[in-house]
């Protein structure tokens, strides 16, 4: 059976479970500043492929 799946629309909500208030607030503000072009996405996750271990 083939089903016709329509493309997603609207906004995506993300629930950050088990993270304290200060850490989740910093994560959200960092994501928003990168989206607005105010900062660069530099951190441990983005740099894993570039660091020689």
mmCIF file as Biopython writes it, N, C-alpha, C and O atoms, coordinates in Angstrom:
data_model
#
loop_
_atom_site.group_PDB
_atom_site.id
_atom_site.type_symbol
_atom_site.label_atom_id
_atom_site.label_alt_id
_atom_site.label_comp_id
_atom_site.label_asym_id
_atom_site.label_entity_id
_atom_site.label_seq_id
_atom_site.pdbx_PDB_ins_code
_atom_site.Cartn_x
_atom_site.Cartn_y
_atom_site.Cartn_z
_atom_site.occupancy
_atom_site.B_iso_or_equiv
_atom_site.auth_seq_id
_atom_site.auth_asym_id
_atom_site.pdbx_PDB_model_num
ATOM 1   N N  . UNK A ? 1  ? 0.825  -1.175 0.000  1.0 0.0 1  A 1 
ATOM 2   C CA . UNK A ? 1  ? 0.000  0.000  0.000  1.0 0.0 1  A 1 
ATOM 3   C C  . UNK A ? 1  ? 0.881  1.253  0.000  1.0 0.0 1  A 1 
ATOM 4   O O  . UNK A ? 1  ? 1.732  1.427  0.872  1.0 0.0 1  A 1 
ATOM 5   N N  . UNK A ? 2  ? 0.666  2.104  -0.973 1.0 0.0 2  A 1 
ATOM 6   C CA . UNK A ? 2  ? 1.376  3.370  -1.005 1.0 0.0 2  A 1 
ATOM 7   C C  . UNK A ? 2  ? 0.516  4.432  -0.334 1.0 0.0 2  A 1 
ATOM 8   O O  . UNK A ? 2  ? -0.695 4.508  -0.544 1.0 0.0 2  A 1 
ATOM 9   N N  . UNK A ? 3  ? 1.175  5.247  0.475  1.0 0.0 3  A 1 
ATOM 10  C CA . UNK A ? 3  ? 0.475  6.344  1.125  1.0 0.0 3  A 1 
ATOM 11  C C  . UNK A ? 3  ? 1.135  7.641  0.700  1.0 0.0 3  A 1 
ATOM 12  O O  . UNK A ? 3  ? 2.359  7.725  0.604  1.0 0.0 3  A 1 
ATOM 13  N N  . UNK A ? 4  ? 0.340  8.625  0.453  1.0 0.0 4  A 1 
ATOM 14  C CA . UNK A ? 4  ? 0.844  9.929  0.077  1.0 0.0 4  A 1 
ATOM 15  C C  . UNK A ? 4  ? 1.083  10.741 1.349  1.0 0.0 4  A 1 
ATOM 16  O O  . UNK A ? 4  ? 0.134  11.156 2.015  1.0 0.0 4  A 1 
ATOM 17  N N  . UNK A ? 5  ? 2.357  10.966 1.680  1.0 0.0 5  A 1 
ATOM 18  C CA . UNK A ? 5  ? 2.706  11.709 2.887  1.0 0.0 5  A 1 
ATOM 19  C C  . UNK A ? 5  ? 3.011  13.150 2.490  1.0 0.0 5  A 1 
ATOM 20  O O  . UNK A ? 5  ? 3.883  13.406 1.660  1.0 0.0 5  A 1 
ATOM 21  N N  . UNK A ? 6  ? 2.287  14.081 3.090  1.0 0.0 6  A 1 
ATOM 22  C CA . UNK A ? 6  ? 2.470  15.489 2.780  1.0 0.0 6  A 1 
ATOM 23  C C  . UNK A ? 6  ? 3.679  16.047 3.522  1.0 0.0 6  A 1 
ATOM 24  O O  . UNK A ? 6  ? 4.031  15.544 4.589  1.0 0.0 6  A 1 
ATOM 25  N N  . UNK A ? 7  ? 4.322  17.081 2.973  1.0 0.0 7  A 1 
ATOM 26  C CA . UNK A ? 7  ? 5.462  17.700 3.646  1.0 0.0 7  A 1 
ATOM 27  C C  . UNK A ? 7  ? 5.048  18.323 4.981  1.0 0.0 7  A 1 
ATOM 28  O O  . UNK A ? 7  ? 3.901  18.731 5.164  1.0 0.0 7  A 1 
ATOM 29  N N  . UNK A ? 8  ? 6.001  18.387 5.901  1.0 0.0 8  A 1 
ATOM 30  C CA . UNK A ? 8  ? 5.740  18.974 7.218  1.0 0.0 8  A 1 
ATOM 31  C C  . UNK A ? 8  ? 5.554  20.481 7.102  1.0 0.0 8  A 1 
ATOM 32  O O  . UNK A ? 8  ? 6.175  21.140 6.267  1.0 0.0 8  A 1 
ATOM 33  N N  . UNK A ? 9  ? 4.696  21.003 7.948  1.0 0.0 9  A 1 
ATOM 34  C CA . UNK A ? 9  ? 4.454  22.445 7.997  1.0 0.0 9  A 1 
ATOM 35  C C  . UNK A ? 9  ? 4.425  22.891 9.445  1.0 0.0 9  A 1 
ATOM 36  O O  . UNK A ? 9  ? 4.161  22.084 10.336 1.0 0.0 9  A 1 
ATOM 37  N N  . UNK A ? 10 ? 4.690  24.154 9.690  1.0 0.0 10 A 1 
ATOM 38  C CA . UNK A ? 10 ? 4.596  24.692 11.039 1.0 0.0 10 A 1 
ATOM 39  C C  . UNK A ? 10 ? 5.929  24.675 11.765 1.0 0.0 10 A 1 
ATOM 40  O O  . UNK A ? 10 ? 6.990  24.544 11.154 1.0 0.0 10 A 1 
ATOM 41  N N  . UNK A ? 11 ? 5.853  24.808 13.061 1.0 0.0 11 A 1 
ATOM 42  C CA . UNK A ? 11 ? 7.048  24.876 13.902 1.0 0.0 11 A 1 
ATOM 43  C C  . UNK A ? 11 ? 7.292  23.537 14.588 1.0 0.0 11 A 1 
ATOM 44  O O  . UNK A ? 11 ? 6.379  22.732 14.766 1.0 0.0 11 A 1 
ATOM 45  N N  . UNK A ? 12 ? 8.557  23.320 14.969 1.0 0.0 12 A 1 
ATOM 46  C CA . UNK A ? 12 ? 8.944  22.114 15.680 1.0 0.0 12 A 1 
ATOM 47  C C  . UNK A ? 12 ? 9.272  22.476 17.122 1.0 0.0 12 A 1 
ATOM 48  O O  . UNK A ? 12 ? 10.073 23.377 17.371 1.0 0.0 12 A 1 
ATOM 49  N N  . UNK A ? 13 ? 8.666  21.786 18.059 1.0 0.0 13 A 1 
ATOM 50  C CA . UNK A ? 13 ? 8.965  22.000 19.471 1.0 0.0 13 A 1 
ATOM 51  C C  . UNK A ? 13 ? 9.913  20.931 19.973 1.0 0.0 13 A 1 
ATOM 52  O O  . UNK A ? 13 ? 9.791  19.761 19.611 1.0 0.0 13 A 1 
ATOM 53  N N  . UNK A ? 14 ? 10.867 21.338 20.814 1.0 0.0 14 A 1 
ATOM 54  C CA . UNK A ? 14 ? 11.848 20.398 21.364 1.0 0.0 14 A 1 
ATOM 55  C C  . UNK A ? 14 ? 11.780 20.463 22.882 1.0 0.0 14 A 1 
ATOM 56  O O  . UNK A ? 14 ? 11.864 21.541 23.469 1.0 0.0 14 A 1 
ATOM 57  N N  . UNK A ? 15 ? 11.627 19.310 23.512 1.0 0.0 15 A 1 
ATOM 58  C CA . UNK A ? 15 ? 11.582 19.219 24.962 1.0 0.0 15 A 1 
ATOM 59  C C  . UNK A ? 15 ? 12.962 18.800 25.457 1.0 0.0 15 A 1 
ATOM 60  O O  . UNK A ? 15 ? 13.467 17.745 25.073 1.0 0.0 15 A 1 
ATOM 61  N N  . UNK A ? 16 ? 13.565 19.615 26.297 1.0 0.0 16 A 1 
ATOM 62  C CA . UNK A ? 16 ? 14.887 19.310 26.854 1.0 0.0 16 A 1 
ATOM 63  C C  . UNK A ? 16 ? 14.651 18.709 28.238 1.0 0.0 16 A 1 
ATOM 64  O O  . UNK A ? 16 ? 14.362 19.424 29.197 1.0 0.0 16 A 1 
ATOM 65  N N  . UNK A ? 17 ? 14.779 17.391 28.325 1.0 0.0 17 A 1 
ATOM 66  C CA . UNK A ? 17 ? 14.461 16.663 29.554 1.0 0.0 17 A 1 
ATOM 67  C C  . UNK A ? 17 ? 15.724 16.430 30.369 1.0 0.0 17 A 1 
ATOM 68  O O  . UNK A ? 17 ? 16.766 16.079 29.815 1.0 0.0 17 A 1 
ATOM 69  N N  . UNK A ? 18 ? 15.638 16.620 31.665 1.0 0.0 18 A 1 
ATOM 70  C CA . UNK A ? 18 ? 16.731 16.299 32.567 1.0 0.0 18 A 1 
ATOM 71  C C  . UNK A ? 18 ? 17.859 17.298 32.572 1.0 0.0 18 A 1 
ATOM 72  O O  . UNK A ? 18 ? 18.940 16.999 33.078 1.0 0.0 18 A 1 
ATOM 73  N N  . UNK A ? 19 ? 17.641 18.472 32.027 1.0 0.0 19 A 1 
ATOM 74  C CA . UNK A ? 19 ? 18.689 19.489 32.010 1.0 0.0 19 A 1 
ATOM 75  C C  . UNK A ? 19 ? 18.255 20.612 32.936 1.0 0.0 19 A 1 
ATOM 76  O O  . UNK A ? 19 ? 17.110 21.061 32.891 1.0 0.0 19 A 1 
ATOM 77  N N  . UNK A ? 20 ? 19.193 21.067 33.787 1.0 0.0 20 A 1 
ATOM 78  C CA . UNK A ? 20 ? 18.893 22.151 34.715 1.0 0.0 20 A 1 
ATOM 79  C C  . UNK A ? 20 ? 18.573 23.450 34.001 1.0 0.0 20 A 1 
ATOM 80  O O  . UNK A ? 20 ? 18.855 23.598 32.812 1.0 0.0 20 A 1 
ATOM 81  N N  . UNK A ? 21 ? 17.996 24.370 34.709 1.0 0.0 21 A 1 
ATOM 82  C CA . UNK A ? 21 ? 17.550 25.636 34.122 1.0 0.0 21 A 1 
ATOM 83  C C  . UNK A ? 21 ? 18.660 26.430 33.472 1.0 0.0 21 A 1 
ATOM 84  O O  . UNK A ? 21 ? 18.466 26.971 32.383 1.0 0.0 21 A 1 
ATOM 85  N N  . UNK A ? 22 ? 19.820 26.520 34.105 1.0 0.0 22 A 1 
ATOM 86  C CA . UNK A ? 22 ? 20.908 27.332 33.564 1.0 0.0 22 A 1 
ATOM 87  C C  . UNK A ? 22 ? 21.465 26.736 32.277 1.0 0.0 22 A 1 
ATOM 88  O O  . UNK A ? 22 ? 21.783 27.476 31.346 1.0 0.0 22 A 1 
ATOM 89  N N  . UNK A ? 23 ? 21.587 25.428 32.208 1.0 0.0 23 A 1 
ATOM 90  C CA . UNK A ? 23 ? 22.152 24.782 31.021 1.0 0.0 23 A 1 
ATOM 91  C C  . UNK A ? 23 ? 21.184 24.869 29.850 1.0 0.0 23 A 1 
ATOM 92  O O  . UNK A ? 23 ? 21.596 25.171 28.730 1.0 0.0 23 A 1 
ATOM 93  N N  . UNK A ? 24 ? 19.915 24.609 30.089 1.0 0.0 24 A 1 
ATOM 94  C CA . UNK A ? 24 ? 18.948 24.662 28.993 1.0 0.0 24 A 1 
ATOM 95  C C  . UNK A ? 24 ? 18.757 26.089 28.487 1.0 0.0 24 A 1 
ATOM 96  O O  . UNK A ? 24 ? 18.578 26.298 27.287 1.0 0.0 24 A 1 
ATOM 97  N N  . UNK A ? 25 ? 18.794 27.069 29.383 1.0 0.0 25 A 1 
ATOM 98  C CA . UNK A ? 25 ? 18.682 28.468 28.966 1.0 0.0 25 A 1 
ATOM 99  C C  . UNK A ? 25 ? 19.867 28.875 28.109 1.0 0.0 25 A 1 
ATOM 100 O O  . UNK A ? 25 ? 19.695 29.579 27.114 1.0 0.0 25 A 1 
ATOM 101 N N  . UNK A ? 26 ? 21.067 28.445 28.479 1.0 0.0 26 A 1 
ATOM 102 C CA . UNK A ? 26 ? 22.259 28.749 27.694 1.0 0.0 26 A 1 
ATOM 103 C C  . UNK A ? 26 ? 22.181 28.083 26.330 1.0 0.0 26 A 1 
ATOM 104 O O  . UNK A ? 26 ? 22.547 28.702 25.330 1.0 0.0 26 A 1 
ATOM 105 N N  . UNK A ? 27 ? 21.716 26.847 26.257 1.0 0.0 27 A 1 
ATOM 106 C CA . UNK A ? 27 ? 21.562 26.139 24.990 1.0 0.0 27 A 1 
ATOM 107 C C  . UNK A ? 27 ? 20.594 26.876 24.072 1.0 0.0 27 A 1 
ATOM 108 O O  . UNK A ? 27 ? 20.896 27.103 22.901 1.0 0.0 27 A 1 
ATOM 109 N N  . UNK A ? 28 ? 19.446 27.246 24.598 1.0 0.0 28 A 1 
ATOM 110 C CA . UNK A ? 28 ? 18.430 27.916 23.786 1.0 0.0 28 A 1 
ATOM 111 C C  . UNK A ? 28 ? 18.913 29.286 23.324 1.0 0.0 28 A 1 
ATOM 112 O O  . UNK A ? 28 ? 18.714 29.643 22.163 1.0 0.0 28 A 1 
ATOM 113 N N  . UNK A ? 29 ? 19.542 30.059 24.204 1.0 0.0 29 A 1 
ATOM 114 C CA . UNK A ? 29 ? 20.035 31.379 23.801 1.0 0.0 29 A 1 
ATOM 115 C C  . UNK A ? 29 ? 21.159 31.258 22.787 1.0 0.0 29 A 1 
ATOM 116 O O  . UNK A ? 29 ? 21.273 32.106 21.901 1.0 0.0 29 A 1 
ATOM 117 N N  . UNK A ? 30 ? 21.994 30.231 22.888 1.0 0.0 30 A 1 
ATOM 118 C CA . UNK A ? 30 ? 23.049 30.013 21.902 1.0 0.0 30 A 1 
ATOM 119 C C  . UNK A ? 30 ? 22.488 29.666 20.537 1.0 0.0 30 A 1 
ATOM 120 O O  . UNK A ? 30 ? 22.968 30.174 19.524 1.0 0.0 30 A 1 
ATOM 121 N N  . UNK A ? 31 ? 21.486 28.813 20.495 1.0 0.0 31 A 1 
ATOM 122 C CA . UNK A ? 31 ? 20.862 28.451 19.225 1.0 0.0 31 A 1 
ATOM 123 C C  . UNK A ? 31 ? 20.215 29.670 18.573 1.0 0.0 31 A 1 
ATOM 124 O O  . UNK A ? 31 ? 20.345 29.878 17.367 1.0 0.0 31 A 1 
ATOM 125 N N  . UNK A ? 32 ? 19.525 30.465 19.369 1.0 0.0 32 A 1 
ATOM 126 C CA . UNK A ? 32 ? 18.873 31.659 18.826 1.0 0.0 32 A 1 
ATOM 127 C C  . UNK A ? 32 ? 19.887 32.680 18.313 1.0 0.0 32 A 1 
ATOM 128 O O  . UNK A ? 32 ? 19.654 33.314 17.284 1.0 0.0 32 A 1 
ATOM 129 N N  . UNK A ? 33 ? 21.015 32.849 19.021 1.0 0.0 33 A 1 
ATOM 130 C CA . UNK A ? 33 ? 22.020 33.810 18.560 1.0 0.0 33 A 1 
ATOM 131 C C  . UNK A ? 33 ? 22.689 33.351 17.266 1.0 0.0 33 A 1 
ATOM 132 O O  . UNK A ? 33 ? 23.033 34.185 16.429 1.0 0.0 33 A 1 
ATOM 133 N N  . UNK A ? 34 ? 22.878 32.051 17.086 1.0 0.0 34 A 1 
ATOM 134 C CA . UNK A ? 34 ? 23.434 31.532 15.828 1.0 0.0 34 A 1 
ATOM 135 C C  . UNK A ? 34 ? 22.429 31.730 14.701 1.0 0.0 34 A 1 
ATOM 136 O O  . UNK A ? 34 ? 22.809 32.121 13.597 1.0 0.0 34 A 1 
ATOM 137 N N  . UNK A ? 35 ? 21.154 31.466 14.964 1.0 0.0 35 A 1 
ATOM 138 C CA . UNK A ? 35 ? 20.120 31.640 13.936 1.0 0.0 35 A 1 
ATOM 139 C C  . UNK A ? 35 ? 20.011 33.091 13.488 1.0 0.0 35 A 1 
ATOM 140 O O  . UNK A ? 35 ? 19.730 33.355 12.319 1.0 0.0 35 A 1 
ATOM 141 N N  . UNK A ? 36 ? 20.230 34.043 14.406 1.0 0.0 36 A 1 
ATOM 142 C CA . UNK A ? 36 ? 20.153 35.464 14.052 1.0 0.0 36 A 1 
ATOM 143 C C  . UNK A ? 36 ? 21.448 35.986 13.451 1.0 0.0 36 A 1 
ATOM 144 O O  . UNK A ? 36 ? 21.502 37.133 13.007 1.0 0.0 36 A 1 
ATOM 145 N N  . UNK A ? 37 ? 22.498 35.159 13.430 1.0 0.0 37 A 1 
ATOM 146 C CA . UNK A ? 37 ? 23.767 35.569 12.857 1.0 0.0 37 A 1 
ATOM 147 C C  . UNK A ? 37 ? 24.640 36.383 13.797 1.0 0.0 37 A 1 
ATOM 148 O O  . UNK A ? 37 ? 25.584 37.036 13.352 1.0 0.0 37 A 1 
ATOM 149 N N  . UNK A ? 38 ? 24.340 36.354 15.091 1.0 0.0 38 A 1 
ATOM 150 C CA . UNK A ? 38 ? 25.106 37.115 16.067 1.0 0.0 38 A 1 
ATOM 151 C C  . UNK A ? 38 ? 26.353 36.379 16.551 1.0 0.0 38 A 1 
ATOM 152 O O  . UNK A ? 38 ? 27.254 37.002 17.111 1.0 0.0 38 A 1 
ATOM 153 N N  . UNK A ? 39 ? 26.420 35.071 16.344 1.0 0.0 39 A 1 
ATOM 154 C CA . UNK A ? 39 ? 27.572 34.283 16.781 1.0 0.0 39 A 1 
ATOM 155 C C  . UNK A ? 39 ? 27.778 33.107 15.840 1.0 0.0 39 A 1 
ATOM 156 O O  . UNK A ? 39 ? 26.959 32.847 14.959 1.0 0.0 39 A 1 
ATOM 157 N N  . UNK A ? 40 ? 28.876 32.407 16.039 1.0 0.0 40 A 1 
ATOM 158 C CA . UNK A ? 40 ? 29.229 31.253 15.226 1.0 0.0 40 A 1 
ATOM 159 C C  . UNK A ? 40 ? 28.915 29.969 15.997 1.0 0.0 40 A 1 
ATOM 160 O O  . UNK A ? 40 ? 29.047 29.945 17.221 1.0 0.0 40 A 1 
ATOM 161 N N  . UNK A ? 41 ? 28.501 28.899 15.303 1.0 0.0 41 A 1 
ATOM 162 C CA . UNK A ? 41 ? 28.214 27.630 15.986 1.0 0.0 41 A 1 
ATOM 163 C C  . UNK A ? 41 ? 29.500 26.874 16.312 1.0 0.0 41 A 1 
ATOM 164 O O  . UNK A ? 41 ? 29.857 25.920 15.620 1.0 0.0 41 A 1 
ATOM 165 N N  . UNK A ? 42 ? 30.189 27.301 17.360 1.0 0.0 42 A 1 
ATOM 166 C CA . UNK A ? 42 ? 31.442 26.672 17.765 1.0 0.0 42 A 1 
ATOM 167 C C  . UNK A ? 42 ? 31.236 26.055 19.146 1.0 0.0 42 A 1 
ATOM 168 O O  . UNK A ? 42 ? 30.763 26.719 20.068 1.0 0.0 42 A 1 
ATOM 169 N N  . UNK A ? 43 ? 31.592 24.796 19.276 1.0 0.0 43 A 1 
ATOM 170 C CA . UNK A ? 43 ? 31.450 24.111 20.551 1.0 0.0 43 A 1 
ATOM 171 C C  . UNK A ? 43 ? 32.011 22.710 20.445 1.0 0.0 43 A 1 
ATOM 172 O O  . UNK A ? 43 ? 32.562 22.333 19.411 1.0 0.0 43 A 1 
ATOM 173 N N  . UNK A ? 44 ? 31.874 21.943 21.500 1.0 0.0 44 A 1 
ATOM 174 C CA . UNK A ? 44 ? 32.466 20.608 21.521 1.0 0.0 44 A 1 
ATOM 175 C C  . UNK A ? 44 ? 31.843 19.690 20.472 1.0 0.0 44 A 1 
ATOM 176 O O  . UNK A ? 44 ? 32.547 18.870 19.883 1.0 0.0 44 A 1 
ATOM 177 N N  . UNK A ? 45 ? 30.549 19.811 20.228 1.0 0.0 45 A 1 
ATOM 178 C CA . UNK A ? 45 ? 29.906 18.926 19.244 1.0 0.0 45 A 1 
ATOM 179 C C  . UNK A ? 45 ? 30.278 19.337 17.823 1.0 0.0 45 A 1 
ATOM 180 O O  . UNK A ? 45 ? 30.532 18.475 16.982 1.0 0.0 45 A 1 
ATOM 181 N N  . UNK A ? 46 ? 30.313 20.648 17.541 1.0 0.0 46 A 1 
ATOM 182 C CA . UNK A ? 46 ? 30.621 21.092 16.183 1.0 0.0 46 A 1 
ATOM 183 C C  . UNK A ? 46 ? 32.088 20.909 15.841 1.0 0.0 46 A 1 
ATOM 184 O O  . UNK A ? 46 ? 32.437 20.859 14.662 1.0 0.0 46 A 1 
ATOM 185 N N  . UNK A ? 47 ? 32.954 20.807 16.834 1.0 0.0 47 A 1 
ATOM 186 C CA . UNK A ? 47 ? 34.395 20.700 16.590 1.0 0.0 47 A 1 
ATOM 187 C C  . UNK A ? 47 ? 34.934 19.290 16.664 1.0 0.0 47 A 1 
ATOM 188 O O  . UNK A ? 47 ? 36.130 19.084 16.459 1.0 0.0 47 A 1 
ATOM 189 N N  . UNK A ? 48 ? 34.085 18.300 16.952 1.0 0.0 48 A 1 
ATOM 190 C CA . UNK A ? 48 ? 34.559 16.907 17.103 1.0 0.0 48 A 1 
ATOM 191 C C  . UNK A ? 48 ? 35.240 16.387 15.849 1.0 0.0 48 A 1 
ATOM 192 O O  . UNK A ? 48 ? 36.211 15.637 15.950 1.0 0.0 48 A 1 
ATOM 193 N N  . UNK A ? 49 ? 34.763 16.761 14.678 1.0 0.0 49 A 1 
ATOM 194 C CA . UNK A ? 49 ? 35.341 16.255 13.439 1.0 0.0 49 A 1 
ATOM 195 C C  . UNK A ? 49 ? 36.646 16.950 13.088 1.0 0.0 49 A 1 
ATOM 196 O O  . UNK A ? 49 ? 37.371 16.477 12.213 1.0 0.0 49 A 1 
ATOM 197 N N  . UNK A ? 50 ? 36.966 18.061 13.747 1.0 0.0 50 A 1 
ATOM 198 C CA . UNK A ? 50 ? 38.155 18.819 13.380 1.0 0.0 50 A 1 
ATOM 199 C C  . UNK A ? 50 ? 39.312 18.668 14.358 1.0 0.0 50 A 1 
ATOM 200 O O  . UNK A ? 50 ? 40.424 19.105 14.061 1.0 0.0 50 A 1 
ATOM 201 N N  . UNK A ? 51 ? 39.079 18.063 15.511 1.0 0.0 51 A 1 
ATOM 202 C CA . UNK A ? 51 ? 40.118 17.913 16.520 1.0 0.0 51 A 1 
ATOM 203 C C  . UNK A ? 51 ? 40.799 16.564 16.368 1.0 0.0 51 A 1 
ATOM 204 O O  . UNK A ? 51 ? 40.133 15.531 16.308 1.0 0.0 51 A 1 
ATOM 205 N N  . UNK A ? 52 ? 42.116 16.571 16.307 1.0 0.0 52 A 1 
ATOM 206 C CA . UNK A ? 52 ? 42.864 15.321 16.213 1.0 0.0 52 A 1 
ATOM 207 C C  . UNK A ? 52 ? 43.087 14.778 17.623 1.0 0.0 52 A 1 
ATOM 208 O O  . UNK A ? 52 ? 43.656 15.451 18.483 1.0 0.0 52 A 1 
ATOM 209 N N  . UNK A ? 53 ? 42.629 13.556 17.839 1.0 0.0 53 A 1 
ATOM 210 C CA . UNK A ? 53 ? 42.737 12.984 19.187 1.0 0.0 53 A 1 
ATOM 211 C C  . UNK A ? 53 ? 43.735 11.850 19.194 1.0 0.0 53 A 1 
ATOM 212 O O  . UNK A ? 53 ? 43.968 11.239 20.237 1.0 0.0 53 A 1 
#
